[in-house]
């Protein structure tokens, strides 16, 4: 895929929309059933979907190097997803989502600046506004104090996602679906190993399967869009735009669960729009 900044921006926003929808579905399901079951089933679904699409589109088989990079990225992504869903299920969402999103974007942002140099000043301003937007969007709107224990899972989630962002960018742009399938395979094997070693209960409740399958579909779509965004444009732009996914989660909670938006969340949504305009300029 040839580099196209606008195409990369579009894919980055698509990744944010897909991931935000997946977080909403996965977070709800994890509150009602075992988090490992939610993640494993969603990852297995993604593996099946990606394999079918790769076969239908006759995508070329990636090199062994690409498979290795993708597999390591998949393990990082699985750790991040498990920590995120567990955090959303047990801790304050207004803390878990923004911290995970901010940490996840810091690593690839620094990596991209080191490898590709500084972007335009307007884009740098957009980066800053996007990070502020992520924080404001998911604030609970009260004076709740943040405890140190509330930060452990979102920081782990952010680090896992950051590793995925960086490593998946090392995969050749000639193939997208097969490397993502390799990442899913590695993530499923890693999660199953954790479940077996720790004797965790991993069977999800049957009543939550629709939500779990939706979360898997959206998470897979987000990964595919992010890989396309990183291949079409700059790594840092793809990471920052995709990190706006909490905005989608908040909007869905407002529309479906009838949760009220706080003033800070409204400010965050406005900043997100401005950030996108600046990054696209």
C-alpha positions as MATLAB code, in Angstrom:
seq = 'XXXXXXXXXXXXXXXXXXXXXXXXXXXXXXXXXXXXXXXXXXXXXXXXXXXXXXXXXXXXXXXXXXXXXXXXXXXXXXXXXXXXXXXXXXXXXXXXXXXXXXXXXXXXXXXXXXXXXXXXXXXXXXXXXXXXXXXXXXXXXXXXXXXXXXXXXXXXXXXXXXXXXXXXXXXXXXXXXXXXXXXXXXXXXXXXXXXXXXXXXXXXXXXXXXXXXXXXXXXXXXXXXXXXXXXXXXXXXXXXXXXXXXXXXXXXXXXXXXXXXXXXXXXXXXXXXXXXXXXXX';
ca = [
       0.000    0.000    0.000;
       1.426    3.391   -0.988;
       1.659    6.099    1.641;
      -1.416    8.337    1.697;
      -1.801   10.687    4.692;
      -5.540   11.199    4.185;
      -6.114    7.477    3.769;
      -4.126    6.844    6.935;
      -6.257    9.385    8.808;
      -9.459    7.725    7.591;
      -8.260    4.287    8.656;
      -7.159    5.672   12.032;
     -10.617    7.107   12.695;
     -12.213    3.850   11.562;
      -9.997    1.989   14.048;
     -11.131    4.329   16.839;
     -14.797    3.777   15.962;
     -14.418    0.007   15.821;
     -12.344   -0.300   18.988;
     -14.675    2.015   20.911;
     -17.658   -0.132   19.955;
     -15.769   -3.284   20.923;
     -14.799   -1.835   24.315;
     -18.428   -0.974   25.014;
     -19.614   -4.512   24.214;
     -16.685   -6.247   25.891;
     -16.910   -4.088   29.005;
     -20.600   -4.865   29.437;
     -20.061   -8.586   28.919;
     -17.131   -8.664   31.372;
     -19.334   -7.227   34.104;
     -21.683  -10.188   33.740;
     -19.352  -13.121   33.095;
     -15.707  -14.244   33.262;
     -13.313  -11.776   31.638;
     -10.976  -14.503   30.313;
     -13.913  -16.161   28.595;
     -14.878  -12.859   26.987;
     -11.375  -12.221   25.656;
     -10.674  -15.784   24.488;
     -13.972  -16.160   22.628;
     -13.629  -12.726   21.010;
     -10.054  -13.508   19.950;
     -11.049  -16.885   18.512;
     -13.815  -15.217   16.553;
     -11.337  -12.715   15.194;
      -8.979  -15.502   14.157;
     -11.730  -17.268   12.209;
     -12.897  -14.042   10.511;
      -9.386  -12.972    9.546;
      -8.510  -16.415    8.157;
     -11.680  -16.565    6.056;
     -11.102  -13.058    4.679;
      -7.449  -13.787    3.899;
      -8.442  -16.912    1.968;
     -11.301  -15.199    0.110;
      -9.093  -12.256   -0.888;
      -6.170  -14.557   -1.739;
      -3.807  -12.394    0.287;
      -0.158  -13.399   -0.162;
       1.419  -15.482    2.590;
       3.607  -13.246    4.789;
       7.245  -13.910    5.511;
       8.359  -15.677    8.673;
       9.680  -12.349    9.976;
       6.247  -10.763    9.563;
       4.612  -13.681   11.367;
       7.042  -13.383   14.297;
       6.472   -9.618   14.648;
       2.707  -10.143   14.448;
       2.742  -12.960   17.009;
       4.637  -10.880   19.573;
       2.294   -7.968   18.873;
      -0.683  -10.280   19.413;
       0.563  -11.355   22.835;
       0.924   -7.715   23.851;
      -2.523   -6.904   22.520;
      -4.105   -9.849   24.340;
      -2.534   -8.783   27.633;
      -3.806   -5.261   27.063;
      -7.316   -6.406   26.203;
      -7.580   -8.726   29.207;
      -6.363   -5.979   31.544;
      -8.730   -3.432   29.969;
     -11.840   -5.621   30.208;
     -10.946   -6.636   33.760;
     -10.441   -3.000   34.664;
     -13.734   -1.946   33.077;
     -15.508   -4.725   34.960;
     -14.004   -4.061   38.405;
     -12.916   -0.423   38.485;
     -14.216    3.036   37.616;
     -14.620    3.296   33.830;
     -13.905    7.016   34.032;
     -10.377    6.183   35.170;
      -9.664    2.931   33.321;
     -10.501    4.099   29.797;
      -8.557    7.406   29.685;
      -5.449    6.084   31.445;
      -5.259    3.039   29.167;
      -5.770    5.183   26.068;
      -3.161    7.774   27.045;
      -0.529    5.178   28.009;
      -1.198    3.209   24.809;
      -0.514    6.217   22.604;
       2.581    7.523   24.412;
       4.796    4.577   23.386;
       4.090    4.636   19.612;
       4.053    8.450   19.642;
       7.593    8.583   21.029;
       8.653    5.737   18.745;
       7.202    7.457   15.682;
       8.835   10.791   16.532;
      12.199    9.053   16.938;
      11.989    7.143   13.638;
      10.091    9.590   11.414;
      10.932   12.986   12.882;
       8.618   15.764   13.975;
       5.333   16.229   12.103;
       3.926   19.641   11.209;
       3.308   22.091   14.105;
      -0.459   21.934   13.550;
      -0.327   18.151   13.815;
       1.689   18.367   17.043;
      -1.003   20.647   18.452;
      -3.587   18.128   17.289;
      -1.720   15.364   19.126;
      -1.853   17.340   22.352;
      -5.545   18.125   21.969;
      -6.304   14.476   21.177;
      -4.621   13.318   24.379;
      -6.563   15.935   26.360;
      -9.755   14.813   24.610;
      -9.200   11.190   25.593;
      -8.852   12.223   29.228;
     -11.858   14.585   29.318;
     -14.181   12.294   27.375;
     -14.112    9.562   29.968;
     -14.097   11.647   33.144;
     -16.932   10.644   35.479;
     -17.926   14.247   36.170;
     -17.607   14.042   39.964;
     -14.917   14.575   42.541;
     -14.024   10.912   43.028;
     -10.435   10.436   44.117;
      -8.220    8.169   42.055;
      -6.594    5.358   44.055;
      -3.250    3.861   43.050;
      -4.858    0.445   42.686;
      -7.254    1.914   40.112;
      -4.282    2.704   37.859;
      -2.596   -0.717   37.740;
      -4.886   -2.445   35.230;
      -5.282    0.527   32.864;
      -1.499    1.094   32.819;
      -0.930   -2.595   32.014;
      -3.625   -2.369   29.319;
      -2.030    0.737   27.832;
       1.420   -0.847   27.763;
       0.037   -3.950   26.071;
      -1.745   -1.903   23.410;
       1.336    0.291   22.923;
       3.452   -2.786   22.243;
       0.860   -3.986   19.723;
       0.824   -0.596   17.963;
       4.600   -0.516   17.583;
       5.211   -4.122   16.586;
       2.346   -4.481   14.111;
       3.849   -1.531   12.209;
       6.896   -3.722   11.503;
       4.760   -6.057    9.413;
       5.012   -5.599    5.655;
       2.172   -3.581    4.119;
       1.851   -6.244    1.401;
      -0.130   -8.428    3.793;
      -2.522   -7.327    6.538;
      -4.975  -10.140    7.245;
      -2.550  -13.049    7.625;
      -0.293  -11.196   10.095;
      -3.345  -10.219   12.125;
      -4.462  -13.853   12.075;
      -1.003  -14.814   13.366;
      -1.372  -12.198   16.101;
      -4.754  -13.665   17.063;
      -3.318  -17.195   17.148;
      -0.532  -16.125   19.489;
      -2.934  -14.183   21.719;
      -5.345  -17.135   22.043;
      -2.520  -19.560   22.887;
      -1.110  -17.143   25.461;
      -4.502  -16.639   27.107;
      -5.218  -20.364   27.197;
      -1.827  -20.944   28.827;
      -2.634  -18.367   31.515;
      -6.039  -19.941   32.152;
      -4.566  -23.435   32.471;
      -1.651  -22.393   34.673;
      -3.796  -20.303   37.013;
      -6.811  -22.648   36.886;
      -9.094  -19.766   35.997;
     -12.704  -20.373   35.065;
     -12.925  -19.367   31.405;
     -16.330  -20.513   30.167;
     -18.483  -17.422   29.511;
     -22.192  -17.295   30.249;
     -24.286  -18.253   27.226;
     -26.505  -15.218   27.732;
     -23.550  -12.923   27.057;
     -22.447  -14.546   23.789;
     -24.108  -11.923   21.541;
     -22.179   -9.127   23.288;
     -18.961  -11.144   23.253;
     -19.273  -11.896   19.529;
     -19.932   -8.223   18.813;
     -16.884   -7.217   20.839;
     -14.765   -9.699   18.875;
     -16.062   -8.411   15.559;
     -15.365   -4.784   16.438;
     -11.970   -5.515   17.992;
     -10.895   -7.407   14.882;
     -12.076   -4.556   12.682;
     -10.158   -2.070   14.825;
      -6.943   -4.053   14.504;
      -7.339   -4.317   10.734;
      -8.040   -0.601   10.345;
      -5.083    0.287   12.566;
      -2.723   -1.917   10.548;
      -3.974   -0.219    7.379;
      -3.577    3.227    8.957;
      -0.010    2.539   10.072;
       0.849    1.228    6.610;
      -0.729    4.152    4.758;
       0.586    7.008    6.895;
       2.706    7.872    9.924;
       2.778    5.558   12.944;
       2.253    8.403   15.415;
      -0.777    9.802   13.537;
      -2.371    6.347   13.338;
      -1.802    5.764   17.062;
      -3.134    9.152   18.182;
      -6.280    9.014   16.042;
      -7.079    5.438   17.005;
      -6.657    6.389   20.680;
      -9.841    8.463   20.393;
     -11.859    5.257   20.776;
     -13.142    6.204   24.272;
     -15.264    8.880   22.554;
     -17.212    6.161   20.765;
     -17.645    4.200   23.995;
     -19.027    7.279   25.754;
     -21.421    8.067   22.895;
     -22.738    4.481   22.866;
     -23.231    4.583   26.625;
     -25.201    7.804   26.185;
     -27.375    6.420   23.383;
     -27.921    2.868   24.640;
     -27.554    3.057   28.415;
     -28.877    6.639   28.630;
     -25.844    7.788   30.595;
     -25.592   11.556   30.872;
     -22.592   13.401   29.427;
     -20.756   15.602   31.898;
     -19.455   19.017   30.890;
     -15.929   17.621   30.788;
     -17.034   14.840   28.438;
     -18.718   17.371   26.165;
     -15.504   19.399   26.171;
     -13.554   16.250   25.335;
     -15.756   15.474   22.336;
     -15.284   19.027   21.044;
     -11.509   18.771   21.493;
     -11.511   15.447   19.648;
     -13.171   17.042   16.613;
     -10.672   19.917   16.619;
      -7.783   17.462   17.018;
      -8.879   15.452   13.983;
      -9.070   18.622   11.890;
      -5.578   19.710   12.959;
      -4.009   16.297   12.398;
      -5.605   16.087    8.954;
      -4.352   19.566    7.969;
];
